């Protein structure tokens, strides 16, 4: 399949701009909270984080939820945007999470980022006979597999881009999607 043209962006900037002044649910926010979560906190009107490694509930409004086994356990509140950055590849069934989010938040936009299976670093390792993958990853995404997953789970892709590198060999992809009709 021919990969359509798309810009190259800074993933962190795309995500923080999508969160500016909004009520945000950040899935896979890290524990302790990641630098990205801290950057979102600086621009969001309200921020709730979810991470499997967090304590049961923190003063920082971060919740422990196993999104692979219990995606419906996310804090049910009003959100303007949900961030699912670099988390889908950690799930045994990423479609289960995406479909649950669509059911739970039928009007909420979603920003999804995933590593690119065909990144230049992945290809360099593969040419040497190694698969350089995070031990916690269950799957790899390409432009085609990521768009198919999002669309099959009922999302409409509003925009997408490569991040941290030129097209095709970029480190990853970032999508802005909304639930489809």
VMD Tcl script that builds the backbone (N, CA, C; Angstrom):
set m [mol new atoms 543]
animate dup $m
set s [atomselect $m all]
$s set {name element resname resid chain x y z} {
  {N N UNK 1 A 0.829 -1.184 0.000}
  {CA C UNK 1 A 0.000 0.000 0.000}
  {C C UNK 1 A 0.872 1.246 0.000}
  {N N UNK 2 A 0.479 2.216 -0.772}
  {CA C UNK 2 A 1.202 3.489 -0.842}
  {C C UNK 2 A 0.922 4.286 0.416}
  {N N UNK 3 A 1.988 4.738 1.065}
  {CA C UNK 3 A 1.858 5.550 2.270}
  {C C UNK 3 A 1.656 6.999 1.845}
  {N N UNK 4 A 0.585 7.635 2.313}
  {CA C UNK 4 A 0.353 9.030 1.917}
  {C C UNK 4 A 1.391 9.963 2.524}
  {N N UNK 5 A 1.573 11.095 1.885}
  {CA C UNK 5 A 2.482 12.109 2.406}
  {C C UNK 5 A 1.940 12.670 3.714}
  {N N UNK 6 A 2.856 12.967 4.618}
  {CA C UNK 6 A 2.479 13.574 5.898}
  {C C UNK 6 A 3.675 14.360 6.404}
  {N N UNK 7 A 3.429 15.362 7.229}
  {CA C UNK 7 A 4.532 16.155 7.769}
  {C C UNK 7 A 5.311 15.391 8.835}
  {N N UNK 8 A 6.461 15.933 9.178}
  {CA C UNK 8 A 7.265 15.434 10.296}
  {C C UNK 8 A 7.104 16.450 11.423}
  {N N UNK 9 A 6.770 15.968 12.614}
  {CA C UNK 9 A 6.465 16.858 13.728}
  {C C UNK 9 A 7.237 16.445 14.980}
  {N N UNK 10 A 7.203 17.325 15.959}
  {CA C UNK 10 A 7.705 17.020 17.291}
  {C C UNK 10 A 6.525 16.456 18.081}
  {N N UNK 11 A 6.585 15.185 18.434}
  {CA C UNK 11 A 5.480 14.504 19.108}
  {C C UNK 11 A 5.032 15.237 20.366}
  {N N UNK 12 A 5.986 15.639 21.197}
  {CA C UNK 12 A 5.649 16.327 22.443}
  {C C UNK 12 A 4.895 17.618 22.213}
  {N N UNK 13 A 5.308 18.379 21.201}
  {CA C UNK 13 A 4.613 19.633 20.893}
  {C C UNK 13 A 3.201 19.390 20.376}
  {N N UNK 14 A 3.031 18.390 19.531}
  {CA C UNK 14 A 1.701 18.067 19.020}
  {C C UNK 14 A 0.773 17.716 20.176}
  {N N UNK 15 A 1.268 16.897 21.096}
  {CA C UNK 15 A 0.434 16.456 22.218}
  {C C UNK 15 A 0.125 17.614 23.161}
  {N N UNK 16 A 1.125 18.399 23.522}
  {CA C UNK 16 A 0.849 19.499 24.453}
  {C C UNK 16 A -0.085 20.538 23.833}
  {N N UNK 17 A 0.060 20.805 22.540}
  {CA C UNK 17 A -0.850 21.760 21.891}
  {C C UNK 17 A -2.275 21.219 21.857}
  {N N UNK 18 A -2.435 19.912 21.679}
  {CA C UNK 18 A -3.773 19.311 21.677}
  {C C UNK 18 A -4.420 19.399 23.060}
  {N N UNK 19 A -3.599 19.555 24.097}
  {CA C UNK 19 A -4.082 19.598 25.484}
  {C C UNK 19 A -4.266 21.004 26.031}
  {N N UNK 20 A -3.788 21.993 25.332}
  {CA C UNK 20 A -3.790 23.368 25.852}
  {C C UNK 20 A -5.202 23.834 26.213}
  {N N UNK 21 A -5.378 24.149 27.503}
  {CA C UNK 21 A -6.645 24.678 27.997}
  {C C UNK 21 A -7.774 23.661 28.073}
  {N N UNK 22 A -7.454 22.373 27.944}
  {CA C UNK 22 A -8.498 21.346 27.882}
  {C C UNK 22 A -8.474 20.412 29.091}
  {N N UNK 23 A -9.566 19.673 29.230}
  {CA C UNK 23 A -9.662 18.614 30.235}
  {C C UNK 23 A -9.109 17.353 29.583}
  {N N UNK 24 A -8.056 16.776 30.199}
  {CA C UNK 24 A -7.273 15.733 29.543}
  {C C UNK 24 A -7.223 14.468 30.386}
  {N N UNK 25 A -7.375 13.330 29.716}
  {CA C UNK 25 A -7.094 12.020 30.288}
  {C C UNK 25 A -5.836 11.513 29.599}
  {N N UNK 26 A -4.781 11.266 30.386}
  {CA C UNK 26 A -3.497 10.825 29.829}
  {C C UNK 26 A -3.271 9.366 30.205}
  {N N UNK 27 A -3.404 8.488 29.228}
  {CA C UNK 27 A -3.213 7.058 29.436}
  {C C UNK 27 A -1.738 6.710 29.313}
  {N N UNK 28 A -1.235 5.911 30.262}
  {CA C UNK 28 A 0.179 5.569 30.249}
  {C C UNK 28 A 1.041 6.754 30.617}
  {N N UNK 29 A 0.620 7.472 31.655}
  {CA C UNK 29 A 1.294 8.724 32.030}
  {C C UNK 29 A 2.627 8.502 32.730}
  {N N UNK 30 A 2.915 7.270 33.105}
  {CA C UNK 30 A 4.171 6.949 33.774}
  {C C UNK 30 A 4.068 7.108 35.275}
  {N N UNK 31 A 4.888 6.335 35.971}
  {CA C UNK 31 A 5.005 6.503 37.414}
  {C C UNK 31 A 6.453 6.329 37.804}
  {N N UNK 32 A 7.088 7.346 38.375}
  {CA C UNK 32 A 6.511 8.673 38.602}
  {C C UNK 32 A 6.134 9.319 37.264}
  {N N UNK 33 A 5.294 10.358 37.335}
  {CA C UNK 33 A 4.799 10.957 36.090}
  {C C UNK 33 A 5.932 11.312 35.123}
  {N N UNK 34 A 5.711 10.978 33.866}
  {CA C UNK 34 A 6.709 11.218 32.825}
  {C C UNK 34 A 6.882 12.710 32.557}
  {N N UNK 35 A 7.944 13.034 31.826}
  {CA C UNK 35 A 8.161 14.423 31.408}
  {C C UNK 35 A 7.007 14.913 30.541}
  {N N UNK 36 A 6.464 14.023 29.704}
  {CA C UNK 36 A 5.326 14.414 28.878}
  {C C UNK 36 A 4.126 14.750 29.760}
  {N N UNK 37 A 3.864 13.944 30.779}
  {CA C UNK 37 A 2.740 14.216 31.681}
  {C C UNK 37 A 2.936 15.568 32.377}
  {N N UNK 38 A 4.148 15.840 32.782}
  {CA C UNK 38 A 4.444 17.121 33.429}
  {C C UNK 38 A 4.228 18.288 32.459}
  {N N UNK 39 A 4.608 18.104 31.197}
  {CA C UNK 39 A 4.402 19.152 30.193}
  {C C UNK 39 A 2.911 19.373 29.933}
  {N N UNK 40 A 2.141 18.296 29.906}
  {CA C UNK 40 A 0.694 18.428 29.723}
  {C C UNK 40 A 0.092 19.172 30.913}
  {N N UNK 41 A 0.552 18.847 32.119}
  {CA C UNK 41 A 0.029 19.497 33.331}
  {C C UNK 41 A 0.215 21.011 33.279}
  {N N UNK 42 A 1.267 21.471 32.632}
  {CA C UNK 42 A 1.537 22.906 32.541}
  {C C UNK 42 A 0.565 23.641 31.623}
  {N N UNK 43 A -0.084 22.929 30.678}
  {CA C UNK 43 A -0.943 23.603 29.703}
  {C C UNK 43 A -2.418 23.219 29.798}
  {N N UNK 44 A -2.718 22.086 30.422}
  {CA C UNK 44 A -4.105 21.602 30.479}
  {C C UNK 44 A -4.909 22.337 31.545}
  {N N UNK 45 A -6.210 22.462 31.311}
  {CA C UNK 45 A -7.106 23.042 32.314}
  {C C UNK 45 A -7.304 22.065 33.468}
  {N N UNK 46 A -7.361 20.770 33.149}
  {CA C UNK 46 A -7.515 19.711 34.155}
  {C C UNK 46 A -6.872 18.456 33.584}
  {N N UNK 47 A -6.170 17.694 34.418}
  {CA C UNK 47 A -5.439 16.523 33.951}
  {C C UNK 47 A -5.639 15.358 34.897}
  {N N UNK 48 A -6.020 14.220 34.307}
  {CA C UNK 48 A -6.105 12.952 35.030}
  {C C UNK 48 A -5.173 11.985 34.314}
  {N N UNK 49 A -4.339 11.292 35.073}
  {CA C UNK 49 A -3.419 10.327 34.501}
  {C C UNK 49 A -3.780 8.910 34.904}
  {N N UNK 50 A -3.391 7.959 34.056}
  {CA C UNK 50 A -3.601 6.537 34.317}
  {C C UNK 50 A -2.311 5.819 33.977}
  {N N UNK 51 A -1.870 4.944 34.898}
  {CA C UNK 51 A -0.700 4.122 34.611}
  {C C UNK 51 A -0.774 2.850 35.443}
  {N N UNK 52 A -0.358 1.742 34.871}
  {CA C UNK 52 A -0.419 0.455 35.567}
  {C C UNK 52 A 0.539 0.406 36.758}
  {N N UNK 53 A 1.592 1.216 36.731}
  {CA C UNK 53 A 2.591 1.194 37.796}
  {C C UNK 53 A 2.327 2.207 38.906}
  {N N UNK 54 A 1.288 3.014 38.784}
  {CA C UNK 54 A 0.988 4.029 39.799}
  {C C UNK 54 A 0.417 3.372 41.055}
  {N N UNK 55 A 0.533 4.038 42.200}
  {CA C UNK 55 A -0.181 3.562 43.382}
  {C C UNK 55 A -1.689 3.600 43.101}
  {N N UNK 56 A -2.489 3.028 43.976}
  {CA C UNK 56 A -3.930 2.930 43.739}
  {C C UNK 56 A -4.541 4.268 43.337}
  {N N UNK 57 A -4.199 5.346 44.009}
  {CA C UNK 57 A -4.624 6.690 43.627}
  {C C UNK 57 A -3.689 7.656 44.322}
  {N N UNK 58 A -3.237 8.647 43.597}
  {CA C UNK 58 A -2.278 9.588 44.166}
  {C C UNK 58 A -2.903 10.947 44.362}
  {N N UNK 59 A -2.235 11.775 45.117}
  {CA C UNK 59 A -2.659 13.167 45.281}
  {C C UNK 59 A -2.540 13.936 43.979}
  {N N UNK 60 A -1.758 13.425 43.049}
  {CA C UNK 60 A -1.540 14.084 41.765}
  {C C UNK 60 A -2.615 13.734 40.739}
  {N N UNK 61 A -3.711 13.111 41.176}
  {CA C UNK 61 A -4.798 12.716 40.292}
  {C C UNK 61 A -4.330 11.717 39.231}
  {N N UNK 62 A -3.548 10.749 39.685}
  {CA C UNK 62 A -3.095 9.658 38.825}
  {C C UNK 62 A -3.651 8.362 39.408}
  {N N UNK 63 A -4.233 7.561 38.529}
  {CA C UNK 63 A -4.911 6.336 38.930}
  {C C UNK 63 A -4.175 5.117 38.390}
  {N N UNK 64 A -4.172 4.052 39.177}
  {CA C UNK 64 A -3.610 2.776 38.701}
  {C C UNK 64 A -4.728 1.991 38.028}
  {N N UNK 65 A -4.540 1.713 36.742}
  {CA C UNK 65 A -5.498 0.919 35.977}
  {C C UNK 65 A -4.705 0.036 35.017}
  {N N UNK 66 A -5.076 -1.234 34.944}
  {CA C UNK 66 A -4.514 -2.140 33.943}
  {C C UNK 66 A -5.370 -1.986 32.694}
  {N N UNK 67 A -4.913 -1.161 31.766}
  {CA C UNK 67 A -5.692 -0.837 30.571}
  {C C UNK 67 A -5.842 -2.025 29.631}
  {N N UNK 68 A -4.976 -3.025 29.758}
  {CA C UNK 68 A -5.086 -4.216 28.920}
  {C C UNK 68 A -6.237 -5.097 29.403}
  {N N UNK 69 A -6.343 -5.262 30.700}
  {CA C UNK 69 A -7.354 -6.153 31.277}
  {C C UNK 69 A -8.664 -5.436 31.614}
  {N N UNK 70 A -8.582 -4.170 32.026}
  {CA C UNK 70 A -9.760 -3.451 32.515}
  {C C UNK 70 A -9.844 -2.020 31.968}
  {N N UNK 71 A -9.952 -1.857 30.647}
  {CA C UNK 71 A -9.993 -0.492 30.096}
  {C C UNK 71 A -11.199 0.307 30.572}
  {N N UNK 72 A -12.245 -0.370 30.974}
  {CA C UNK 72 A -13.442 0.335 31.434}
  {C C UNK 72 A -13.267 0.954 32.812}
  {N N UNK 73 A -12.133 0.716 33.465}
  {CA C UNK 73 A -11.873 1.233 34.806}
  {C C UNK 73 A -11.230 2.621 34.798}
  {N N UNK 74 A -11.082 3.239 33.632}
  {CA C UNK 74 A -10.536 4.598 33.596}
  {C C UNK 74 A -11.490 5.525 34.339}
  {N N UNK 75 A -10.968 6.575 34.962}
  {CA C UNK 75 A -11.852 7.516 35.662}
  {C C UNK 75 A -12.860 8.140 34.693}
  {N N UNK 76 A -14.136 7.948 34.980}
  {CA C UNK 76 A -15.205 8.439 34.107}
  {C C UNK 76 A -15.545 9.874 34.470}
  {N N UNK 77 A -15.035 10.771 33.661}
  {CA C UNK 77 A -15.276 12.198 33.817}
  {C C UNK 77 A -15.445 12.789 32.427}
  {N N UNK 78 A -15.684 14.077 32.372}
  {CA C UNK 78 A -15.757 14.768 31.079}
  {C C UNK 78 A -14.339 15.132 30.651}
  {N N UNK 79 A -13.946 14.708 29.462}
  {CA C UNK 79 A -12.638 15.043 28.911}
  {C C UNK 79 A -12.830 15.646 27.526}
  {N N UNK 80 A -11.974 16.582 27.196}
  {CA C UNK 80 A -11.967 17.148 25.846}
  {C C UNK 80 A -11.071 16.345 24.926}
  {N N UNK 81 A -10.026 15.749 25.511}
  {CA C UNK 81 A -9.070 14.974 24.722}
  {C C UNK 81 A -8.476 13.869 25.595}
  {N N UNK 82 A -8.229 12.731 24.959}
  {CA C UNK 82 A -7.558 11.604 25.610}
  {C C UNK 82 A -6.240 11.397 24.892}
  {N N UNK 83 A -5.171 11.262 25.668}
  {CA C UNK 83 A -3.844 11.009 25.111}
  {C C UNK 83 A -3.494 9.542 25.337}
  {N N UNK 84 A -3.218 8.841 24.257}
  {CA C UNK 84 A -2.746 7.456 24.311}
  {C C UNK 84 A -1.411 7.432 23.579}
  {N N UNK 85 A -0.387 7.940 24.262}
  {CA C UNK 85 A 0.927 8.076 23.653}
  {C C UNK 85 A 1.857 6.942 24.044}
  {N N UNK 86 A 2.299 6.207 23.054}
  {CA C UNK 86 A 3.265 5.131 23.261}
  {C C UNK 86 A 2.742 4.122 24.285}
  {N N UNK 87 A 1.477 3.733 24.136}
  {CA C UNK 87 A 0.901 2.740 25.042}
  {C C UNK 87 A 0.310 1.540 24.300}
  {N N UNK 88 A -0.238 1.735 23.115}
  {CA C UNK 88 A -0.918 0.639 22.421}
  {C C UNK 88 A -0.003 -0.553 22.184}
  {N N UNK 89 A 1.263 -0.299 21.916}
  {CA C UNK 89 A 2.201 -1.393 21.645}
  {C C UNK 89 A 2.496 -2.237 22.887}
  {N N UNK 90 A 2.117 -1.746 24.065}
  {CA C UNK 90 A 2.316 -2.476 25.318}
  {C C UNK 90 A 1.137 -3.388 25.648}
  {N N UNK 91 A 0.052 -3.285 24.898}
  {CA C UNK 91 A -1.163 -4.028 25.216}
  {C C UNK 91 A -1.284 -5.285 24.369}
  {N N UNK 92 A -1.752 -6.358 25.004}
  {CA C UNK 92 A -1.989 -7.600 24.276}
  {C C UNK 92 A -3.129 -7.466 23.284}
  {N N UNK 93 A -4.089 -6.574 23.585}
  {CA C UNK 93 A -5.215 -6.334 22.695}
  {C C UNK 93 A -5.509 -4.838 22.645}
  {N N UNK 94 A -4.738 -4.088 21.859}
  {CA C UNK 94 A -4.940 -2.638 21.818}
  {C C UNK 94 A -6.326 -2.242 21.309}
  {N N UNK 95 A -6.932 -3.072 20.472}
  {CA C UNK 95 A -8.270 -2.775 19.980}
  {C C UNK 95 A -9.302 -2.778 21.097}
  {N N UNK 96 A -9.085 -3.600 22.109}
  {CA C UNK 96 A -9.993 -3.651 23.248}
  {C C UNK 96 A -10.034 -2.293 23.947}
  {N N UNK 97 A -8.870 -1.687 24.160}
  {CA C UNK 97 A -8.816 -0.366 24.782}
  {C C UNK 97 A -9.474 0.683 23.892}
  {N N UNK 98 A -9.121 0.706 22.617}
  {CA C UNK 98 A -9.670 1.724 21.715}
  {C C UNK 98 A -11.189 1.622 21.614}
  {N N UNK 99 A -11.714 0.416 21.522}
  {CA C UNK 99 A -13.172 0.251 21.442}
  {C C UNK 99 A -13.843 0.655 22.752}
  {N N UNK 100 A -13.218 0.340 23.883}
  {CA C UNK 100 A -13.781 0.751 25.176}
  {C C UNK 100 A -13.802 2.268 25.290}
  {N N UNK 101 A -12.733 2.928 24.863}
  {CA C UNK 101 A -12.701 4.395 24.914}
  {C C UNK 101 A -13.785 4.996 24.037}
  {N N UNK 102 A -14.017 4.410 22.897}
  {CA C UNK 102 A -15.057 4.928 21.994}
  {C C UNK 102 A -16.435 4.798 22.646}
  {N N UNK 103 A -16.686 3.678 23.322}
  {CA C UNK 103 A -17.969 3.484 24.015}
  {C C UNK 103 A -18.116 4.436 25.201}
  {N N UNK 104 A -17.050 4.567 25.998}
  {CA C UNK 104 A -17.096 5.368 27.217}
  {C C UNK 104 A -17.105 6.872 26.948}
  {N N UNK 105 A -16.420 7.280 25.879}
  {CA C UNK 105 A -16.248 8.701 25.567}
  {C C UNK 105 A -16.580 8.948 24.100}
  {N N UNK 106 A -17.862 8.822 23.722}
  {CA C UNK 106 A -18.244 8.862 22.309}
  {C C UNK 106 A -18.081 10.218 21.624}
  {N N UNK 107 A -17.763 11.270 22.381}
  {CA C UNK 107 A -17.607 12.601 21.784}
  {C C UNK 107 A -16.186 13.147 21.948}
  {N N UNK 108 A -15.284 12.345 22.460}
  {CA C UNK 108 A -13.964 12.838 22.838}
  {C C UNK 108 A -12.911 12.509 21.793}
  {N N UNK 109 A -12.135 13.527 21.414}
  {CA C UNK 109 A -11.012 13.304 20.500}
  {C C UNK 109 A -9.917 12.532 21.212}
  {N N UNK 110 A -9.119 11.851 20.423}
  {CA C UNK 110 A -8.043 11.007 20.930}
  {C C UNK 110 A -6.773 11.317 20.147}
  {N N UNK 111 A -5.671 11.469 20.881}
  {CA C UNK 111 A -4.358 11.589 20.247}
  {C C UNK 111 A -3.622 10.288 20.542}
  {N N UNK 112 A -3.224 9.599 19.491}
  {CA C UNK 112 A -2.547 8.308 19.605}
  {C C UNK 112 A -1.174 8.432 18.975}
  {N N UNK 113 A -0.153 7.964 19.678}
  {CA C UNK 113 A 1.164 7.848 19.035}
  {C C UNK 113 A 1.691 6.445 19.271}
  {N N UNK 114 A 2.363 5.939 18.250}
  {CA C UNK 114 A 2.936 4.587 18.297}
  {C C UNK 114 A 4.302 4.596 17.620}
  {N N UNK 115 A 5.208 3.724 18.086}
  {CA C UNK 115 A 6.487 3.603 17.381}
  {C C UNK 115 A 6.269 3.036 15.973}
  {N N UNK 116 A 7.156 3.379 15.074}
  {CA C UNK 116 A 7.114 2.927 13.687}
  {C C UNK 116 A 7.939 1.656 13.536}
  {N N UNK 117 A 7.311 0.566 13.122}
  {CA C UNK 117 A 8.006 -0.706 12.929}
  {C C UNK 117 A 9.132 -0.587 11.902}
  {N N UNK 118 A 9.010 0.387 10.999}
  {CA C UNK 118 A 10.000 0.550 9.940}
  {C C UNK 118 A 10.921 1.740 10.174}
  {N N UNK 119 A 11.090 2.125 11.429}
  {CA C UNK 119 A 11.995 3.238 11.722}
  {C C UNK 119 A 13.404 2.889 11.274}
  {N N UNK 120 A 14.199 3.910 11.049}
  {CA C UNK 120 A 15.570 3.658 10.596}
  {C C UNK 120 A 16.353 2.869 11.641}
  {N N UNK 121 A 16.143 3.143 12.918}
  {CA C UNK 121 A 16.886 2.390 13.944}
  {C C UNK 121 A 16.438 0.931 13.971}
  {N N UNK 122 A 15.138 0.664 13.825}
  {CA C UNK 122 A 14.659 -0.721 13.802}
  {C C UNK 122 A 15.229 -1.472 12.602}
  {N N UNK 123 A 15.277 -0.800 11.456}
  {CA C UNK 123 A 15.794 -1.440 10.244}
  {C C UNK 123 A 17.301 -1.702 10.341}
  {N N UNK 124 A 18.041 -0.778 10.956}
  {CA C UNK 124 A 19.483 -0.988 11.125}
  {C C UNK 124 A 19.752 -2.204 11.997}
  {N N UNK 125 A 19.013 -2.356 13.081}
  {CA C UNK 125 A 19.176 -3.526 13.943}
  {C C UNK 125 A 18.774 -4.803 13.199}
  {N N UNK 126 A 17.669 -4.765 12.464}
  {CA C UNK 126 A 17.186 -5.944 11.751}
  {C C UNK 126 A 18.199 -6.406 10.703}
  {N N UNK 127 A 18.877 -5.457 10.041}
  {CA C UNK 127 A 19.875 -5.826 9.044}
  {C C UNK 127 A 21.061 -6.550 9.672}
  {N N UNK 128 A 21.253 -6.357 10.964}
  {CA C UNK 128 A 22.321 -7.060 11.691}
  {C C UNK 128 A 21.814 -8.330 12.363}
  {N N UNK 129 A 20.523 -8.669 12.106}
  {CA C UNK 129 A 19.971 -9.898 12.661}
  {C C UNK 129 A 19.363 -9.762 14.049}
  {N N UNK 130 A 19.081 -8.527 14.462}
  {CA C UNK 130 A 18.520 -8.288 15.793}
  {C C UNK 130 A 17.187 -7.577 15.688}
  {N N UNK 131 A 16.289 -7.919 16.589}
  {CA C UNK 131 A 15.053 -7.166 16.720}
  {C C UNK 131 A 15.180 -6.328 17.977}
  {N N UNK 132 A 15.441 -5.054 17.784}
  {CA C UNK 132 A 15.637 -4.135 18.896}
  {C C UNK 132 A 14.280 -3.593 19.330}
  {N N UNK 133 A 13.629 -4.308 20.245}
  {CA C UNK 133 A 12.290 -3.944 20.667}
  {C C UNK 133 A 12.241 -3.920 22.194}
  {N N UNK 134 A 11.474 -2.999 22.729}
  {CA C UNK 134 A 11.262 -2.929 24.168}
  {C C UNK 134 A 10.647 -4.246 24.634}
  {N N UNK 135 A 11.164 -4.796 25.713}
  {CA C UNK 135 A 10.689 -6.095 26.193}
  {C C UNK 135 A 9.202 -6.062 26.561}
  {N N UNK 136 A 8.658 -4.880 26.836}
  {CA C UNK 136 A 7.255 -4.752 27.182}
  {C C UNK 136 A 6.321 -4.576 26.003}
  {N N UNK 137 A 6.850 -4.605 24.778}
  {CA C UNK 137 A 6.007 -4.422 23.592}
  {C C UNK 137 A 5.449 -5.758 23.119}
  {N N UNK 138 A 4.161 -5.739 22.764}
  {CA C UNK 138 A 3.510 -6.921 22.220}
  {C C UNK 138 A 3.334 -6.835 20.719}
  {N N UNK 139 A 3.368 -5.628 20.159}
  {CA C UNK 139 A 3.146 -5.478 18.728}
  {C C UNK 139 A 3.899 -4.267 18.190}
  {N N UNK 140 A 4.101 -4.281 16.887}
  {CA C UNK 140 A 4.721 -3.183 16.147}
  {C C UNK 140 A 3.658 -2.585 15.246}
  {N N UNK 141 A 3.772 -1.294 14.980}
  {CA C UNK 141 A 2.810 -0.642 14.097}
  {C C UNK 141 A 3.514 -0.019 12.904}
  {N N UNK 142 A 2.836 -0.092 11.791}
  {CA C UNK 142 A 3.208 0.656 10.591}
  {C C UNK 142 A 2.073 1.646 10.345}
  {N N UNK 143 A 2.218 2.500 9.336}
  {CA C UNK 143 A 1.132 3.407 9.013}
  {C C UNK 143 A -0.144 2.613 8.726}
  {N N UNK 144 A -0.028 1.550 7.935}
  {CA C UNK 144 A -1.204 0.764 7.561}
  {C C UNK 144 A -1.844 0.082 8.766}
  {N N UNK 145 A -1.065 -0.604 9.591}
  {CA C UNK 145 A -1.663 -1.327 10.718}
  {C C UNK 145 A -2.279 -0.371 11.738}
  {N N UNK 146 A -1.649 0.769 11.967}
  {CA C UNK 146 A -2.207 1.740 12.915}
  {C C UNK 146 A -3.516 2.328 12.393}
  {N N UNK 147 A -3.560 2.711 11.111}
  {CA C UNK 147 A -4.797 3.282 10.573}
  {C C UNK 147 A -5.908 2.234 10.540}
  {N N UNK 148 A -5.578 1.001 10.197}
  {CA C UNK 148 A -6.584 -0.059 10.185}
  {C C UNK 148 A -7.162 -0.289 11.573}
  {N N UNK 149 A -6.307 -0.334 12.576}
  {CA C UNK 149 A -6.772 -0.537 13.952}
  {C C UNK 149 A -7.700 0.599 14.382}
  {N N UNK 150 A -7.282 1.828 14.163}
  {CA C UNK 150 A -8.113 2.978 14.543}
  {C C UNK 150 A -9.463 2.958 13.831}
  {N N UNK 151 A -9.450 2.701 12.539}
  {CA C UNK 151 A -10.696 2.688 11.774}
  {C C UNK 151 A -11.597 1.522 12.169}
  {N N UNK 152 A -11.035 0.357 12.405}
  {CA C UNK 152 A -11.844 -0.806 12.815}
  {C C UNK 152 A -12.469 -0.609 14.191}
  {N N UNK 153 A -11.844 0.221 15.002}
  {CA C UNK 153 A -12.395 0.516 16.328}
  {C C UNK 153 A -13.345 1.709 16.296}
  {N N UNK 154 A -13.663 2.192 15.102}
  {CA C UNK 154 A -14.694 3.212 14.947}
  {C C UNK 154 A -14.214 4.640 14.994}
  {N N UNK 155 A -12.936 4.866 14.738}
  {CA C UNK 155 A -12.409 6.232 14.759}
  {C C UNK 155 A -12.222 6.764 13.349}
  {N N UNK 156 A -12.392 8.066 13.237}
  {CA C UNK 156 A -12.146 8.800 11.993}
  {C C UNK 156 A -10.840 9.565 12.185}
  {N N UNK 157 A -9.886 9.368 11.282}
  {CA C UNK 157 A -8.593 10.037 11.385}
  {C C UNK 157 A -8.719 11.453 10.845}
  {N N UNK 158 A -8.493 12.436 11.724}
  {CA C UNK 158 A -8.557 13.843 11.334}
  {C C UNK 158 A -7.232 14.310 10.761}
  {N N UNK 159 A -6.147 13.793 11.325}
  {CA C UNK 159 A -4.813 14.245 10.945}
  {C C UNK 159 A -3.811 13.215 11.446}
  {N N UNK 160 A -2.694 13.107 10.760}
  {CA C UNK 160 A -1.620 12.252 11.252}
  {C C UNK 160 A -0.296 12.805 10.740}
  {N N UNK 161 A 0.796 12.376 11.403}
  {CA C UNK 161 A 2.129 12.832 11.017}
  {C C UNK 161 A 3.172 11.817 11.482}
  {N N UNK 162 A 4.350 11.948 10.915}
  {CA C UNK 162 A 5.522 11.213 11.407}
  {C C UNK 162 A 6.127 12.034 12.536}
  {N N UNK 163 A 6.802 11.385 13.460}
  {CA C UNK 163 A 7.530 12.174 14.445}
  {C C UNK 163 A 8.973 11.719 14.555}
  {N N UNK 164 A 9.812 12.694 14.879}
  {CA C UNK 164 A 11.247 12.498 15.113}
  {C C UNK 164 A 11.973 11.847 13.955}
  {N N UNK 165 A 11.731 12.333 12.772}
  {CA C UNK 165 A 12.492 11.850 11.629}
  {C C UNK 165 A 11.718 12.001 10.338}
  {N N UNK 166 A 12.398 11.763 9.229}
  {CA C UNK 166 A 11.747 11.897 7.927}
  {C C UNK 166 A 10.739 10.770 7.687}
  {N N UNK 167 A 9.811 10.986 6.763}
  {CA C UNK 167 A 8.799 9.969 6.475}
  {C C UNK 167 A 9.387 8.585 6.233}
  {N N UNK 168 A 8.593 7.619 6.532}
  {CA C UNK 168 A 8.827 6.184 6.395}
  {C C UNK 168 A 9.841 5.670 7.421}
  {N N UNK 169 A 10.976 6.325 7.591}
  {CA C UNK 169 A 11.958 5.826 8.567}
  {C C UNK 169 A 11.849 6.556 9.898}
  {N N UNK 170 A 10.820 7.353 10.081}
  {CA C UNK 170 A 10.626 8.108 11.318}
  {C C UNK 170 A 10.486 7.170 12.511}
  {N N UNK 171 A 10.737 7.695 13.694}
  {CA C UNK 171 A 10.642 6.883 14.910}
  {C C UNK 171 A 9.207 6.481 15.224}
  {N N UNK 172 A 8.232 7.262 14.782}
  {CA C UNK 172 A 6.855 6.898 15.091}
  {C C UNK 172 A 5.836 7.701 14.329}
  {N N UNK 173 A 4.578 7.422 14.658}
  {CA C UNK 173 A 3.427 8.073 14.024}
  {C C UNK 173 A 2.559 8.658 15.121}
  {N N UNK 174 A 1.930 9.790 14.835}
  {CA C UNK 174 A 1.001 10.398 15.776}
  {C C UNK 174 A -0.281 10.740 15.014}
  {N N UNK 175 A -1.422 10.374 15.619}
  {CA C UNK 175 A -2.732 10.533 14.995}
  {C C UNK 175 A -3.634 11.371 15.892}
  {N N UNK 176 A -4.442 12.232 15.279}
  {CA C UNK 176 A -5.550 12.888 15.946}
  {C C UNK 176 A -6.804 12.271 15.355}
  {N N UNK 177 A -7.622 11.654 16.214}
  {CA C UNK 177 A -8.813 10.965 15.737}
  {C C UNK 177 A -10.022 11.364 16.564}
  {N N UNK 178 A -11.196 11.101 15.994}
  {CA C UNK 178 A -12.438 11.312 16.727}
  {C C UNK 178 A -13.333 10.105 16.462}
  {N N UNK 179 A -14.232 9.822 17.408}
  {CA C UNK 179 A -15.158 8.709 17.162}
  {C C UNK 179 A -15.977 8.972 15.912}
  {N N UNK 180 A -16.096 7.944 15.075}
  {CA C UNK 180 A -16.867 8.063 13.843}
  {C C UNK 180 A -18.341 7.858 14.102}
  {N N UNK 181 A -19.157 8.182 13.118}
  {CA C UNK 181 A -20.604 8.081 13.247}
  {C C UNK 181 A -21.145 6.714 12.994}
}
mol reanalyze $m
mol bondsrecalc $m
mol representation Tube
mol addrep $m
